[in-house]
Amino acid sequence: MNTVKVALIGFGTIGTGVAKILLEHKERITRATGKNVELARICDKEMTRDRGIDLPEGMLTDHLDAILDDRSISVAIELVGGLDPARSIVESLLKSGKDVVTANKALLATHGSEIFDTARNCGRLIAFEAAVGGGIPIINAISTSLQANKLRQIQAIVNGTCNFILTAMEEKGTDYKHAVAEAQRLGYAEANPTLDVDGTDTAQKLAILSHLAFGVSPNWRDIPRVGIDTVEAVDIVYAKRLGYRIKLLAKADATPDGVELYVSPTLVRLHTPIAEMRDSFNIVKVVGDAVGEVVLLGRGAGEMPTASAVVGDVIDTVLGRAKMTFDTLQLWSKDRPAKTIKDPADIRGKNYLRFLVEDRPGVLAEISGILGHHGISIASVLQEETDLEEGSPVTLIIMTHAAREGDTQAAIAKIDALPWTSGKTLRMRIE
């Protein structure tokens, strides 16, 4: 039986899960591949930390050259994360003749074209199922199973941290700050959760999904994004009263004018599949012209779900399926035809607007007038009765009909400048 040697670079939480599967389930992987897949080396700068797994003596090293110089290793798994030194590590692995499996969505979203060119020039491949959605096989679904379709739309929750926080705010009535602290305590959120809660992580994943589905190559920084750090407990209450639940939604929509892309806290109708995703679960809905709607859901993060996707890519690489897919799709290639990206200002959509205004006659009329001047019609208004004196600040909720993004932003800026409004208007999209 042929032996395929595999190396692992990055021995953190996900790396530990990958090592467990490769070492403890060799028979399962042998049945799947018909080959002896051997974890030969693990590289990490931290040599002494207890990962709760017994490694053969000499397997763990802190020298990358031990992997680069070993010509018997043909597959390398990069789980370092981030941009640097991950980019140089991946390029070095490819140039040393190794196929690369990665879960690094930041690297792909930022430097996908460069590292994929390197892989093609070296005659190697890059597999990246775990980069989006953790254990959900969405990359394989779009790149192979749905290739007979002209894809029309993607809607997704792809950040388990944000979904957990929003679920905690709804179910426990806690505020945002305490929900984040709970997510950190349970290991769902990092000590610094900024990249999750400000929408960065979700935008990077949307950039990858939109490239797979539509061929567009957006800079993830240019995707309009709003995080959940502006959402307050009162918004959770109002949304539910209006028949919605708030989710951090990533959306890509193929229109005749180009592909619409955005990440935003969004009001989603109760009892729909996306609205019902709780805690750290992720969900991706893909719409194709032949298949209609396809929904994939599951654990979007965590040691073993993500490790499952990584090892799945290793198996596909050993079998040769990943190479065929890599060569056929020509991802991040100038030769691949692509749709254009629609100007974000021209995206149309309904909006939830929360204002803090003085309770006095004429305020609602002036706000309505500004909205109307910018072509935005009102669907409904919600304002609680109050026993406060006239002129005290009160919350005003307005739901709008569909309007241009540019017009909505201009109207909000003018409303925020009024003398009887306080702070900035909170705006969320309505799906």
VEXMAR-85754 format. One record per residue (C-alpha): residue number from 1; residue in three letters; x negated, y, z. Coordinates in Angstrom, 3 decimals, padded with zeros to 6 digits, always signed. Layout:
# residues N
ATOM   num   residu       east      north         up
ATOM   NUM      ALA          X          Y          Z
...
This chain:
# residues 431
ATOM   num   residu       east      north         up
ATOM     1      MET   +000.000   +000.000   +000.000
ATOM     2      ASN   -001.342   +003.415   -000.979
ATOM     3      THR   -002.089   +005.898   +001.799
ATOM     4      VAL   -001.263   +009.617   +001.559
ATOM     5      LYS   -003.053   +011.757   +004.108
ATOM     6      VAL   -001.303   +014.833   +005.488
ATOM     7      ALA   -002.675   +017.784   +007.474
ATOM     8      LEU   -000.756   +020.158   +009.726
ATOM     9      ILE   -001.828   +023.769   +010.268
ATOM    10      GLY   +000.047   +025.379   +013.159
ATOM    11      PHE   +000.875   +023.287   +016.220
ATOM    12      GLY   +003.583   +025.360   +017.867
ATOM    13      THR   +007.183   +024.385   +018.486
ATOM    14      ILE   +008.000   +023.341   +014.904
ATOM    15      GLY   +004.568   +021.816   +014.391
ATOM    16      THR   +005.070   +019.655   +017.445
ATOM    17      GLY   +008.379   +018.408   +016.035
ATOM    18      VAL   +006.741   +017.608   +012.707
ATOM    19      ALA   +003.937   +015.674   +014.434
ATOM    20      LYS   +006.484   +013.705   +016.451
ATOM    21      ILE   +008.341   +012.596   +013.336
ATOM    22      LEU   +005.208   +011.726   +011.365
ATOM    23      LEU   +003.621   +009.803   +014.236
ATOM    24      GLU   +006.650   +008.183   +015.848
ATOM    25      HIS   +008.695   +007.312   +012.753
ATOM    26      LYS   +006.098   +006.015   +010.325
ATOM    27      GLU   +008.230   +002.991   +009.374
ATOM    28      ARG   +011.125   +005.249   +008.397
ATOM    29      ILE   +008.871   +007.396   +006.203
ATOM    30      THR   +007.212   +004.323   +004.674
ATOM    31      ARG   +010.625   +002.967   +003.636
ATOM    32      ALA   +011.500   +006.327   +002.081
ATOM    33      THR   +008.260   +006.713   +000.128
ATOM    34      GLY   +006.842   +003.238   -000.381
ATOM    35      LYS   +003.526   +004.619   +000.853
ATOM    36      ASN   +001.650   +004.914   +004.109
ATOM    37      VAL   +002.023   +008.605   +004.997
ATOM    38      GLU   -000.663   +009.331   +007.574
ATOM    39      LEU   -000.987   +012.482   +009.682
ATOM    40      ALA   -004.748   +012.833   +009.485
ATOM    41      ARG   -005.510   +016.270   +010.972
ATOM    42      ILE   -003.865   +019.045   +012.992
ATOM    43      CYS   -005.411   +022.514   +013.096
ATOM    44      ASP   -004.537   +025.107   +015.736
ATOM    45      LYS   -006.495   +027.763   +017.606
ATOM    46      GLU   -005.011   +026.578   +020.913
ATOM    47      MET   -006.695   +023.293   +021.745
ATOM    48      THR   -005.707   +022.707   +025.361
ATOM    49      ARG   -001.978   +023.433   +025.622
ATOM    50      ASP   +000.159   +020.426   +026.486
ATOM    51      ARG   +002.692   +019.786   +023.696
ATOM    52      GLY   +004.100   +016.653   +025.293
ATOM    53      ILE   +002.723   +014.398   +022.585
ATOM    54      ASP   -000.218   +011.991   +022.613
ATOM    55      LEU   -002.547   +012.502   +019.661
ATOM    56      PRO   -005.255   +010.134   +018.463
ATOM    57      GLU   -008.670   +011.331   +019.560
ATOM    58      GLY   -010.268   +013.773   +017.110
ATOM    59      MET   -007.042   +014.601   +015.255
ATOM    60      LEU   -006.730   +018.131   +016.693
ATOM    61      THR   -009.235   +020.738   +015.532
ATOM    62      ASP   -009.543   +024.508   +015.560
ATOM    63      HIS   -011.600   +024.570   +012.333
ATOM    64      LEU   -009.604   +024.974   +009.120
ATOM    65      ASP   -012.632   +023.856   +007.121
ATOM    66      ALA   -012.168   +020.377   +008.573
ATOM    67      ILE   -009.024   +020.201   +006.441
ATOM    68      LEU   -010.187   +022.233   +003.431
ATOM    69      ASP   -013.318   +020.122   +003.014
ATOM    70      ASP   -011.548   +016.782   +003.437
ATOM    71      ARG   -010.803   +015.679   -000.135
ATOM    72      SER   -008.801   +012.678   +001.094
ATOM    73      ILE   -006.055   +015.003   +002.400
ATOM    74      SER   -003.597   +015.754   -000.413
ATOM    75      VAL   -000.680   +017.417   +001.428
ATOM    76      ALA   -000.955   +020.299   +003.912
ATOM    77      ILE   +001.832   +021.733   +006.057
ATOM    78      GLU   +001.534   +025.449   +006.897
ATOM    79      LEU   +003.440   +026.421   +010.048
ATOM    80      VAL   +001.347   +029.388   +011.162
ATOM    81      GLY   +004.068   +031.900   +010.290
ATOM    82      GLY   +003.810   +035.597   +009.449
ATOM    83      LEU   +001.762   +037.124   +006.638
ATOM    84      ASP   -001.831   +037.078   +007.852
ATOM    85      PRO   -003.730   +034.808   +008.036
ATOM    86      ALA   -000.967   +032.596   +006.596
ATOM    87      ARG   -001.403   +033.928   +003.055
ATOM    88      SER   -005.153   +033.286   +002.939
ATOM    89      ILE   -004.637   +029.863   +004.538
ATOM    90      VAL   -002.076   +028.810   +001.920
ATOM    91      GLU   -004.203   +030.077   -000.960
ATOM    92      SER   -007.271   +028.277   +000.425
ATOM    93      LEU   -005.298   +025.030   +000.798
ATOM    94      LEU   -004.075   +025.245   -002.800
ATOM    95      LYS   -007.559   +025.993   -004.142
ATOM    96      SER   -008.942   +023.019   -002.205
ATOM    97      GLY   -006.584   +020.746   -004.176
ATOM    98      LYS   -003.759   +020.272   -001.680
ATOM    99      ASP   -000.012   +020.575   -002.166
ATOM   100      VAL   +001.545   +022.877   +000.435
ATOM   101      VAL   +004.720   +022.499   +002.477
ATOM   102      THR   +005.720   +025.652   +004.356
ATOM   103      ALA   +008.516   +027.073   +006.500
ATOM   104      ASN   +007.198   +030.626   +006.153
ATOM   105      LYS   +010.062   +032.792   +004.861
ATOM   106      ALA   +008.158   +036.064   +005.479
ATOM   107      LEU   +005.295   +034.895   +003.279
ATOM   108      LEU   +007.577   +033.742   +000.461
ATOM   109      ALA   +009.744   +036.861   +000.561
ATOM   110      THR   +006.709   +039.166   +000.523
ATOM   111      HIS   +004.060   +037.353   -001.540
ATOM   112      GLY   +006.029   +034.655   -003.361
ATOM   113      SER   +004.819   +035.632   -006.851
ATOM   114      GLU   +001.145   +035.697   -005.854
ATOM   115      ILE   +001.023   +032.394   -004.003
ATOM   116      PHE   +003.171   +030.604   -006.589
ATOM   117      ASP   +000.834   +031.847   -009.341
ATOM   118      THR   -002.068   +030.440   -007.340
ATOM   119      ALA   -000.283   +027.101   -007.027
ATOM   120      ARG   +000.393   +026.931   -010.772
ATOM   121      ASN   -003.190   +027.907   -011.621
ATOM   122      CYS   -004.461   +025.157   -009.317
ATOM   123      GLY   -002.026   +022.551   -010.607
ATOM   124      ARG   -000.500   +022.208   -007.124
ATOM   125      LEU   +002.971   +022.814   -005.674
ATOM   126      ILE   +004.687   +024.655   -002.836
ATOM   127      ALA   +007.750   +023.159   -001.100
ATOM   128      PHE   +009.726   +025.305   +001.313
ATOM   129      GLU   +013.080   +023.796   +002.329
ATOM   130      ALA   +012.575   +024.775   +005.989
ATOM   131      ALA   +012.043   +028.463   +005.154
ATOM   132      VAL   +015.806   +029.158   +005.069
ATOM   133      GLY   +018.469   +027.652   +007.282
ATOM   134      GLY   +016.321   +025.345   +009.395
ATOM   135      GLY   +017.741   +021.857   +009.000
ATOM   136      ILE   +020.331   +022.879   +006.383
ATOM   137      PRO   +019.205   +021.594   +002.929
ATOM   138      ILE   +020.235   +024.771   +001.108
ATOM   139      ILE   +017.038   +025.134   -000.962
ATOM   140      ASN   +017.469   +021.663   -002.439
ATOM   141      ALA   +021.178   +022.243   -003.016
ATOM   142      ILE   +020.615   +025.411   -005.054
ATOM   143      SER   +017.476   +024.298   -006.877
ATOM   144      THR   +018.639   +020.799   -007.853
ATOM   145      SER   +022.164   +019.708   -006.936
ATOM   146      LEU   +023.885   +022.891   -008.196
ATOM   147      GLN   +021.791   +023.434   -011.337
ATOM   148      ALA   +024.789   +022.619   -013.567
ATOM   149      ASN   +026.515   +025.740   -012.253
ATOM   150      LYS   +026.310   +029.427   -012.972
ATOM   151      LEU   +026.177   +030.632   -009.398
ATOM   152      ARG   +028.353   +033.591   -008.545
ATOM   153      GLN   +027.997   +034.305   -004.853
ATOM   154      ILE   +026.200   +033.436   -001.636
ATOM   155      GLN   +027.508   +034.285   +001.823
ATOM   156      ALA   +025.488   +033.138   +004.780
ATOM   157      ILE   +024.717   +033.255   +008.458
ATOM   158      VAL   +021.028   +032.361   +008.506
ATOM   159      ASN   +019.837   +033.695   +011.855
ATOM   160      GLY   +020.750   +031.508   +014.820
ATOM   161      THR   +019.505   +034.056   +017.363
ATOM   162      CYS   +021.943   +036.726   +016.199
ATOM   163      ASN   +024.791   +034.260   +015.974
ATOM   164      PHE   +024.123   +033.107   +019.535
ATOM   165      ILE   +024.073   +036.706   +020.806
ATOM   166      LEU   +027.343   +037.631   +019.093
ATOM   167      THR   +028.984   +034.437   +020.356
ATOM   168      ALA   +027.874   +035.190   +023.923
ATOM   169      MET   +029.219   +038.753   +023.690
ATOM   170      GLU   +032.597   +037.439   +022.561
ATOM   171      GLU   +033.009   +034.397   +024.788
ATOM   172      LYS   +031.482   +035.774   +028.004
ATOM   173      GLY   +032.393   +039.430   +027.553
ATOM   174      THR   +028.795   +040.394   +028.190
ATOM   175      ASP   +027.081   +043.401   +026.665
ATOM   176      TYR   +024.392   +043.234   +024.002
ATOM   177      LYS   +021.448   +043.661   +026.397
ATOM   178      HIS   +022.504   +040.781   +028.654
ATOM   179      ALA   +023.339   +038.542   +025.676
ATOM   180      VAL   +019.796   +039.057   +024.341
ATOM   181      ALA   +018.352   +038.220   +027.766
ATOM   182      GLU   +020.375   +034.988   +027.837
ATOM   183      ALA   +019.160   +034.078   +024.352
ATOM   184      GLN   +015.574   +034.622   +025.504
ATOM   185      ARG   +016.110   +032.525   +028.630
ATOM   186      LEU   +017.397   +029.606   +026.561
ATOM   187      GLY   +014.619   +029.879   +023.995
ATOM   188      TYR   +016.791   +031.110   +021.109
ATOM   189      ALA   +015.150   +034.545   +021.028
ATOM   190      GLU   +011.510   +035.583   +021.118
ATOM   191      ALA   +010.120   +037.824   +023.849
ATOM   192      ASN   +010.318   +040.559   +021.198
ATOM   193      PRO   +013.487   +039.755   +019.219
ATOM   194      THR   +013.267   +042.779   +016.909
ATOM   195      LEU   +012.764   +040.900   +013.632
ATOM   196      ASP   +015.875   +038.852   +014.342
ATOM   197      VAL   +018.268   +041.489   +015.657
ATOM   198      ASP   +017.367   +044.262   +013.189
ATOM   199      GLY   +018.173   +042.059   +010.182
ATOM   200      THR   +014.586   +041.595   +008.947
ATOM   201      ASP   +014.587   +037.798   +009.240
ATOM   202      THR   +017.948   +037.556   +007.478
ATOM   203      ALA   +016.866   +039.917   +004.670
ATOM   204      GLN   +013.755   +037.835   +004.014
ATOM   205      LYS   +015.853   +034.683   +003.741
ATOM   206      LEU   +018.368   +036.434   +001.470
ATOM   207      ALA   +015.514   +037.519   -000.810
ATOM   208      ILE   +014.521   +033.856   -001.206
ATOM   209      LEU   +018.079   +032.605   -001.743
ATOM   210      SER   +018.864   +035.313   -004.306
ATOM   211      HIS   +015.705   +034.451   -006.239
ATOM   212      LEU   +016.659   +030.783   -006.322
ATOM   213      ALA   +020.272   +031.438   -007.281
ATOM   214      PHE   +019.984   +034.425   -009.634
ATOM   215      GLY   +016.336   +034.861   -010.542
ATOM   216      VAL   +016.093   +038.326   -008.999
ATOM   217      SER   +012.890   +039.149   -007.132
ATOM   218      PRO   +013.827   +041.833   -004.610
ATOM   219      ASN   +011.403   +043.300   -002.149
ATOM   220      TRP   +013.147   +042.233   +001.026
ATOM   221      ARG   +012.470   +045.698   +002.489
ATOM   222      ASP   +014.685   +047.192   -000.243
ATOM   223      ILE   +017.688   +045.033   +000.630
ATOM   224      PRO   +020.182   +047.236   +002.538
ATOM   225      ARG   +020.220   +045.828   +006.033
ATOM   226      VAL   +021.770   +046.675   +009.371
ATOM   227      GLY   +021.141   +044.536   +012.422
ATOM   228      ILE   +023.345   +043.594   +015.347
ATOM   229      ASP   +021.539   +045.910   +017.767
ATOM   230      THR   +024.182   +048.593   +017.108
ATOM   231      VAL   +027.135   +046.322   +017.948
ATOM   232      GLU   +028.768   +046.872   +021.337
ATOM   233      ALA   +031.162   +044.746   +023.366
ATOM   234      VAL   +034.019   +047.112   +022.480
ATOM   235      ASP   +033.548   +046.262   +018.791
ATOM   236      ILE   +033.905   +042.554   +019.539
ATOM   237      VAL   +037.220   +043.289   +021.292
ATOM   238      TYR   +038.582   +045.567   +018.585
ATOM   239      ALA   +037.567   +043.178   +015.804
ATOM   240      LYS   +039.372   +040.266   +017.422
ATOM   241      ARG   +042.462   +042.385   +018.012
ATOM   242      LEU   +042.478   +043.193   +014.293
ATOM   243      GLY   +042.144   +039.516   +013.339
ATOM   244      TYR   +038.386   +039.352   +012.740
ATOM   245      ARG   +035.150   +038.113   +014.260
ATOM   246      ILE   +031.796   +039.867   +013.869
ATOM   247      LYS   +028.953   +037.956   +012.197
ATOM   248      LEU   +025.598   +039.035   +010.811
ATOM   249      LEU   +026.280   +038.221   +007.177
ATOM   250      ALA   +023.846   +037.975   +004.280
ATOM   251      LYS   +025.523   +038.351   +000.917
ATOM   252      ALA   +024.435   +038.066   -002.703
ATOM   253      ASP   +027.098   +038.638   -005.327
ATOM   254      ALA   +026.494   +038.343   -009.085
ATOM   255      THR   +028.506   +041.062   -010.853
ATOM   256      PRO   +028.468   +042.310   -014.467
ATOM   257      ASP   +026.444   +045.311   -013.253
ATOM   258      GLY   +023.822   +043.270   -011.424
ATOM   259      VAL   +023.369   +041.320   -008.206
ATOM   260      GLU   +024.685   +042.972   -005.051
ATOM   261      LEU   +022.551   +042.307   -001.979
ATOM   262      TYR   +022.997   +043.333   +001.625
ATOM   263      VAL   +022.680   +042.225   +005.245
ATOM   264      SER   +025.144   +043.673   +007.722
ATOM   265      PRO   +027.251   +042.953   +010.794
ATOM   266      THR   +030.507   +042.061   +009.095
ATOM   267      LEU   +034.102   +041.566   +010.171
ATOM   268      VAL   +035.092   +038.087   +008.944
ATOM   269      ARG   +038.667   +036.807   +009.109
ATOM   270      LEU   +039.354   +034.500   +012.058
ATOM   271      HIS   +039.706   +030.771   +011.335
ATOM   272      THR   +037.541   +030.875   +008.203
ATOM   273      PRO   +034.465   +028.590   +008.163
ATOM   274      ILE   +032.007   +031.477   +008.532
ATOM   275      ALA   +033.965   +033.027   +011.405
ATOM   276      GLU   +034.007   +029.720   +013.260
ATOM   277      MET   +030.210   +029.265   +013.331
ATOM   278      ARG   +029.261   +029.572   +017.006
ATOM   279      ASP   +026.066   +029.738   +019.027
ATOM   280      SER   +022.881   +029.043   +017.031
ATOM   281      PHE   +024.593   +027.327   +014.095
ATOM   282      ASN   +023.989   +028.582   +010.559
ATOM   283      ILE   +026.245   +028.350   +007.522
ATOM   284      VAL   +025.707   +029.011   +003.837
ATOM   285      LYS   +028.577   +029.251   +001.346
ATOM   286      VAL   +027.684   +029.063   -002.338
ATOM   287      VAL   +030.182   +029.690   -005.140
ATOM   288      GLY   +029.568   +028.202   -008.583
ATOM   289      ASP   +031.623   +028.354   -011.767
ATOM   290      ALA   +031.993   +024.564   -012.014
ATOM   291      VAL   +031.903   +023.331   -008.432
ATOM   292      GLY   +033.776   +026.194   -006.774
ATOM   293      GLU   +032.886   +026.717   -003.111
ATOM   294      VAL   +030.223   +024.608   -001.414
ATOM   295      VAL   +029.617   +025.061   +002.310
ATOM   296      LEU   +026.583   +023.762   +004.197
ATOM   297      LEU   +026.299   +024.167   +007.939
ATOM   298      GLY   +024.153   +022.958   +010.794
ATOM   299      ARG   +021.468   +023.941   +013.251
ATOM   300      GLY   +019.582   +026.781   +011.664
ATOM   301      ALA   +016.631   +026.756   +014.007
ATOM   302      GLY   +014.902   +024.739   +016.673
ATOM   303      GLU   +012.095   +022.229   +016.854
ATOM   304      MET   +013.651   +019.085   +015.415
ATOM   305      PRO   +016.144   +020.496   +012.847
ATOM   306      THR   +013.400   +022.558   +011.200
ATOM   307      ALA   +010.887   +019.716   +011.514
ATOM   308      SER   +013.410   +017.495   +009.724
ATOM   309      ALA   +013.380   +019.833   +006.712
ATOM   310      VAL   +009.573   +020.051   +006.736
ATOM   311      VAL   +009.114   +016.276   +006.731
ATOM   312      GLY   +011.794   +015.991   +004.045
ATOM   313      ASP   +009.591   +018.193   +001.859
ATOM   314      VAL   +006.588   +016.000   +002.658
ATOM   315      ILE   +008.557   +012.948   +001.507
ATOM   316      ASP   +009.653   +014.690   -001.703
ATOM   317      THR   +006.048   +015.707   -002.341
ATOM   318      VAL   +004.759   +012.164   -001.856
ATOM   319      LEU   +007.466   +010.782   -004.169
ATOM   320      GLY   +006.734   +013.361   -006.879
ATOM   321      ARG   +010.200   +014.924   -006.828
ATOM   322      ALA   +008.910   +018.208   -005.433
ATOM   323      LYS   +006.380   +018.511   -008.282
ATOM   324      MET   +009.049   +018.033   -010.949
ATOM   325      THR   +011.276   +020.645   -009.301
ATOM   326      PHE   +008.365   +023.067   -008.874
ATOM   327      ASP   +007.300   +022.795   -012.520
ATOM   328      THR   +010.845   +022.977   -013.904
ATOM   329      LEU   +012.208   +025.932   -011.973
ATOM   330      GLN   +009.223   +028.246   -012.512
ATOM   331      LEU   +010.028   +030.134   -009.316
ATOM   332      TRP   +008.480   +033.571   -008.890
ATOM   333      SER   +007.320   +033.424   -012.504
ATOM   334      LYS   +007.379   +036.262   -015.038
ATOM   335      ASP   +008.676   +033.754   -017.602
ATOM   336      ARG   +011.875   +033.122   -015.681
ATOM   337      PRO   +014.865   +035.189   -016.921
ATOM   338      ALA   +016.390   +037.289   -014.168
ATOM   339      LYS   +019.442   +039.379   -013.505
ATOM   340      THR   +019.082   +042.990   -012.442
ATOM   341      ILE   +019.702   +044.183   -008.895
ATOM   342      LYS   +022.647   +046.527   -008.528
ATOM   343      ASP   +022.075   +049.983   -007.081
ATOM   344      PRO   +023.076   +049.664   -003.396
ATOM   345      ALA   +024.920   +053.002   -003.592
ATOM   346      ASP   +027.332   +051.509   -006.137
ATOM   347      ILE   +028.323   +048.469   -004.067
ATOM   348      ARG   +031.990   +048.672   -003.152
ATOM   349      GLY   +033.460   +047.324   +000.052
ATOM   350      LYS   +035.861   +047.807   +002.935
ATOM   351      ASN   +034.542   +049.244   +006.191
ATOM   352      TYR   +035.191   +049.289   +009.925
ATOM   353      LEU   +034.317   +052.714   +011.347
ATOM   354      ARG   +034.098   +053.501   +015.053
ATOM   355      PHE   +033.951   +057.160   +016.046
ATOM   356      LEU   +033.600   +058.804   +019.448
ATOM   357      VAL   +035.559   +062.039   +019.158
ATOM   358      GLU   +037.165   +064.671   +021.328
ATOM   359      ASP   +040.836   +063.952   +021.991
ATOM   360      ARG   +042.366   +067.088   +020.525
ATOM   361      PRO   +044.839   +067.958   +017.741
ATOM   362      GLY   +043.489   +068.033   +014.209
ATOM   363      VAL   +040.475   +065.753   +014.692
ATOM   364      LEU   +042.020   +062.751   +012.923
ATOM   365      ALA   +043.274   +065.004   +010.131
ATOM   366      GLU   +039.804   +066.430   +009.517
ATOM   367      ILE   +038.147   +063.012   +009.518
ATOM   368      SER   +040.822   +061.727   +007.137
ATOM   369      GLY   +040.251   +064.735   +004.914
ATOM   370      ILE   +036.512   +064.081   +004.688
ATOM   371      LEU   +037.095   +060.432   +003.884
ATOM   372      GLY   +039.678   +061.357   +001.260
ATOM   373      HIS   +037.348   +063.935   -000.301
ATOM   374      HIS   +034.832   +061.140   -000.865
ATOM   375      GLY   +037.420   +058.814   -002.388
ATOM   376      ILE   +037.860   +056.637   +000.715
ATOM   377      SER   +041.417   +055.689   +001.625
ATOM   378      ILE   +042.425   +054.555   +005.108
ATOM   379      ALA   +043.944   +051.101   +005.651
ATOM   380      SER   +044.643   +051.415   +009.378
ATOM   381      VAL   +043.856   +053.522   +012.461
ATOM   382      LEU   +043.493   +052.334   +016.036
ATOM   383      GLN   +043.226   +054.684   +019.010
ATOM   384      GLU   +043.917   +053.735   +022.608
ATOM   385      GLU   +046.161   +055.851   +024.789
ATOM   386      THR   +044.237   +057.673   +027.490
ATOM   387      ASP   +044.955   +059.533   +030.694
ATOM   388      LEU   +041.898   +061.729   +030.231
ATOM   389      GLU   +042.228   +065.458   +029.793
ATOM   390      GLU   +042.536   +066.897   +026.298
ATOM   391      GLY   +039.086   +067.309   +024.763
ATOM   392      SER   +037.582   +064.266   +026.508
ATOM   393      PRO   +035.732   +061.816   +024.236
ATOM   394      VAL   +037.786   +058.841   +023.018
ATOM   395      THR   +037.158   +055.924   +020.688
ATOM   396      LEU   +038.760   +056.063   +017.249
ATOM   397      ILE   +038.732   +053.035   +014.924
ATOM   398      ILE   +039.416   +053.416   +011.206
ATOM   399      MET   +039.598   +050.542   +008.726
ATOM   400      THR   +039.129   +051.630   +005.123
ATOM   401      HIS   +040.019   +050.260   +001.729
ATOM   402      ALA   +037.173   +049.439   -000.669
ATOM   403      ALA   +034.884   +052.355   -001.502
ATOM   404      ARG   +031.413   +052.992   -002.923
ATOM   405      GLU   +028.558   +052.581   -000.462
ATOM   406      GLY   +027.084   +055.953   -001.443
ATOM   407      ASP   +030.401   +057.726   -000.844
ATOM   408      THR   +030.847   +056.016   +002.514
ATOM   409      GLN   +027.387   +057.051   +003.701
ATOM   410      ALA   +027.941   +060.643   +002.562
ATOM   411      ALA   +031.291   +060.848   +004.340
ATOM   412      ILE   +029.882   +059.427   +007.587
ATOM   413      ALA   +027.014   +061.924   +007.529
ATOM   414      LYS   +029.469   +064.803   +007.213
ATOM   415      ILE   +031.723   +063.421   +009.987
ATOM   416      ASP   +028.758   +062.921   +012.323
ATOM   417      ALA   +027.909   +066.616   +011.877
ATOM   418      LEU   +031.324   +067.763   +013.148
ATOM   419      PRO   +031.234   +069.594   +016.509
ATOM   420      TRP   +033.796   +067.240   +018.092
ATOM   421      THR   +032.090   +063.955   +017.255
ATOM   422      SER   +029.514   +062.389   +019.587
ATOM   423      GLY   +026.561   +060.284   +018.492
ATOM   424      LYS   +026.446   +058.336   +015.250
ATOM   425      THR   +029.392   +056.544   +013.699
ATOM   426      LEU   +029.176   +052.775   +013.898
ATOM   427      ARG   +029.969   +051.182   +010.559
ATOM   428      MET   +030.399   +047.508   +009.752
ATOM   429      ARG   +031.497   +045.879   +006.541
ATOM   430      ILE   +034.754   +043.938   +006.247
ATOM   431      GLU   +034.625   +040.698   +004.268
